[in-house]
Amino acid sequence: MPKSEIELYTRYPIANILIYNGTTVLHFLLGGTGIILGYGSWIGVLAGIVYMVLALLEMYVLMPLKVCPNCVYTKLENSLCIAGMNVVSRKIAKPGDIKLMGNRAKGTFCPNNLYVASLVIPIIAMIPALIFNFSWAVLAIFLVVVGLMIFRFFFIFTKIACVHCRAKHICPQAQQMFKDLKPAKEDTQTK
């Protein structure tokens, strides 16, 4: 489909939202399980559980509190973003400013960096476990988690999420995915 014909969603289809959130939750749960199985001891159990809790909190609490208030979807009536977190944000956070959306990528511990870290940490953590305590189960989990991350970056973002997003011209994440984005008023209108 030519770029000019790509539909921008005000309400993402439920199937897209389920794929996005299902992939996210599966990534976090499998990543934590891989850490637990890979290290086996109480330290591995603790590290795996802490990872899962922090990753889920980052995605489903921090994002609606820090990023979503500044997003177009939180301002649009009857809208539903790819994660559905704009609906949660309206209930738990004060309204933000669309001009501050770029802040999601500023600073070492910015939401974008924490999001990427939540995806990468289990992959990095499972590598030493595979080297020093090889297990076919951990290898399988490792490969699935790597596959989920590749699927996220090369399919979810480019085919069902960012490509259809009304905030893509002001969102640093979308701008990294689509280097040729130019600002467009119709994508970021709030009415």
C-alpha positions as CSV (number, residue, x, y, z in Angstrom):
1,M,0.0,0.0,0.0
2,P,1.5,3.4,-0.9
3,K,2.3,5.6,2.0
4,S,-0.4,8.1,1.1
5,E,-3.0,5.4,1.3
6,I,-2.1,4.1,4.8
7,E,-5.1,4.5,7.1
8,L,-4.6,6.3,10.3
9,Y,-6.6,4.8,13.1
10,T,-8.5,6.7,15.7
11,R,-9.6,3.4,17.2
12,Y,-7.3,0.5,16.5
13,P,-8.9,-2.8,15.6
14,I,-9.2,-5.2,18.6
15,A,-7.1,-7.8,16.7
16,N,-4.2,-5.3,16.5
17,I,-4.5,-4.5,20.2
18,L,-4.6,-8.1,21.2
19,I,-1.5,-8.9,19.0
20,Y,0.4,-5.9,20.5
21,N,-0.5,-6.6,24.1
22,G,-0.3,-10.4,23.8
23,T,3.2,-10.2,22.3
24,T,4.2,-7.7,25.0
25,V,3.0,-9.8,27.9
26,L,4.3,-13.1,26.4
27,H,7.7,-11.4,26.0
28,F,7.8,-10.3,29.6
29,L,6.5,-13.6,31.1
30,L,8.8,-15.8,28.9
31,G,11.8,-13.5,29.6
32,G,11.3,-13.8,33.3
33,T,10.7,-17.6,33.1
34,G,14.0,-17.9,31.1
35,I,15.9,-16.0,33.8
36,I,14.3,-18.2,36.5
37,L,15.1,-21.5,34.7
38,G,18.5,-20.3,33.5
39,Y,19.8,-19.5,36.9
40,G,17.8,-22.0,38.9
41,S,18.7,-20.8,42.4
42,W,16.7,-18.4,44.6
43,I,18.7,-15.6,42.9
44,G,17.3,-16.6,39.5
45,V,13.8,-16.8,40.9
46,L,14.1,-13.4,42.5
47,A,15.7,-11.9,39.4
48,G,13.1,-13.4,37.1
49,I,10.2,-12.2,39.2
50,V,11.6,-8.7,39.7
51,Y,12.2,-8.5,35.9
52,M,8.6,-9.5,35.1
53,V,7.1,-7.1,37.7
54,L,9.2,-4.1,36.6
55,A,8.6,-4.8,32.9
56,L,4.9,-5.0,33.4
57,L,4.9,-1.9,35.6
58,E,6.9,0.0,33.0
59,M,4.5,-0.8,30.2
60,Y,1.2,-0.8,32.0
61,V,1.7,1.9,34.7
62,L,4.6,4.1,33.8
63,M,3.6,4.6,30.2
64,P,0.0,5.6,31.1
65,L,1.3,8.0,33.7
66,K,4.3,9.5,31.8
67,V,3.8,9.1,28.1
68,C,0.1,8.7,27.4
69,P,-1.0,12.0,28.9
70,N,0.9,13.8,26.2
71,C,-0.3,11.6,23.4
72,V,-2.9,12.5,20.7
73,Y,-4.9,9.4,21.6
74,T,-5.6,10.6,25.1
75,K,-7.0,13.8,23.7
76,L,-9.1,12.3,20.9
77,E,-12.7,11.5,21.8
78,N,-13.7,7.8,21.5
79,S,-10.1,6.8,20.6
80,L,-8.2,3.6,21.3
81,C,-4.5,3.4,20.8
82,I,-2.5,0.2,19.9
83,A,-1.9,-0.6,23.5
84,G,-5.2,0.7,24.8
85,M,-3.3,2.6,27.5
86,N,-4.8,5.9,26.5
87,V,-8.0,4.7,28.1
88,V,-6.2,3.9,31.3
89,S,-4.2,7.1,31.2
90,R,-7.4,9.2,31.1
91,K,-8.4,7.5,34.4
92,I,-5.1,7.7,36.3
93,A,-3.2,10.7,35.0
94,K,-3.7,14.4,34.6
95,P,-4.0,15.6,31.0
96,G,-0.7,16.4,29.4
97,D,0.6,18.5,26.5
98,I,1.0,17.0,23.0
99,K,4.1,19.2,22.6
100,L,5.8,17.2,25.3
101,M,5.4,13.8,23.5
102,G,9.1,14.0,22.5
103,N,10.1,13.9,26.1
104,R,9.4,10.1,26.1
105,A,12.9,9.8,24.4
106,K,14.9,12.3,26.5
107,G,17.2,11.3,29.3
108,T,18.9,8.1,30.3
109,F,15.9,6.6,32.2
110,C,13.3,8.0,29.8
111,P,10.2,5.8,29.0
112,N,11.6,4.8,25.6
113,N,14.9,3.6,27.0
114,L,13.1,1.7,29.8
115,Y,10.7,0.1,27.2
116,V,13.7,-1.1,25.1
117,A,15.5,-2.3,28.2
118,S,12.4,-4.3,29.2
119,L,12.6,-6.1,25.9
120,V,16.4,-6.6,25.8
121,I,17.2,-7.5,29.5
122,P,15.9,-11.1,29.4
123,I,17.8,-11.8,26.2
124,I,21.1,-10.5,27.7
125,A,20.4,-12.3,31.0
126,M,19.8,-15.7,29.4
127,I,23.1,-15.7,27.4
128,P,25.3,-16.3,30.5
129,A,22.8,-18.9,31.7
130,L,23.1,-20.7,28.4
131,I,26.9,-20.6,28.5
132,F,27.4,-21.8,32.1
133,N,24.2,-23.9,32.7
134,F,23.0,-25.0,29.3
135,S,19.4,-26.1,29.1
136,W,17.3,-26.9,26.0
137,A,14.3,-25.3,27.7
138,V,16.2,-22.0,28.3
139,L,17.5,-22.1,24.7
140,A,14.0,-22.5,23.4
141,I,12.7,-19.6,25.6
142,F,15.7,-17.5,24.5
143,L,14.9,-18.1,20.8
144,V,11.2,-17.4,21.3
145,V,12.0,-14.1,23.1
146,V,14.4,-13.1,20.4
147,G,11.8,-14.0,17.8
148,L,9.1,-11.9,19.7
149,M,11.4,-8.9,19.7
150,I,12.2,-9.3,16.0
151,F,8.5,-9.8,15.3
152,R,7.7,-6.6,17.3
153,F,10.2,-4.4,15.5
154,F,9.8,-5.7,12.0
155,F,6.1,-6.6,11.9
156,I,4.1,-5.1,14.8
157,F,5.6,-1.6,14.6
158,T,5.8,-1.5,10.8
159,K,2.5,-3.2,9.8
160,I,0.0,-2.9,12.6
161,A,1.0,-0.3,15.1
162,C,3.2,2.8,14.3
163,V,2.3,2.8,10.6
164,H,-1.3,3.5,11.5
165,C,-0.7,5.8,14.4
166,R,-2.1,9.4,14.5
167,A,0.9,10.4,16.7
168,K,3.6,9.0,14.5
169,H,4.8,12.4,13.3
170,I,5.5,13.6,16.9
171,C,6.4,10.3,18.5
172,P,10.1,9.6,18.8
173,Q,9.5,5.8,18.6
174,A,7.7,6.1,15.3
175,Q,10.3,8.5,14.0
176,Q,13.0,6.0,14.7
177,M,11.0,3.3,12.8
178,F,10.1,5.6,9.8
179,K,13.1,7.8,9.1
180,D,11.3,9.7,6.3
181,L,8.4,11.0,8.4
182,K,7.5,14.7,7.9
183,P,5.2,16.6,10.2
184,A,1.6,16.4,9.1
185,K,-1.2,18.3,10.9
186,E,-3.9,15.8,9.9
187,D,-2.1,13.1,11.8
188,T,-2.0,14.9,15.1
189,Q,-5.3,16.7,15.2
190,T,-7.2,16.2,18.4
191,K,-10.7,16.8,17.0
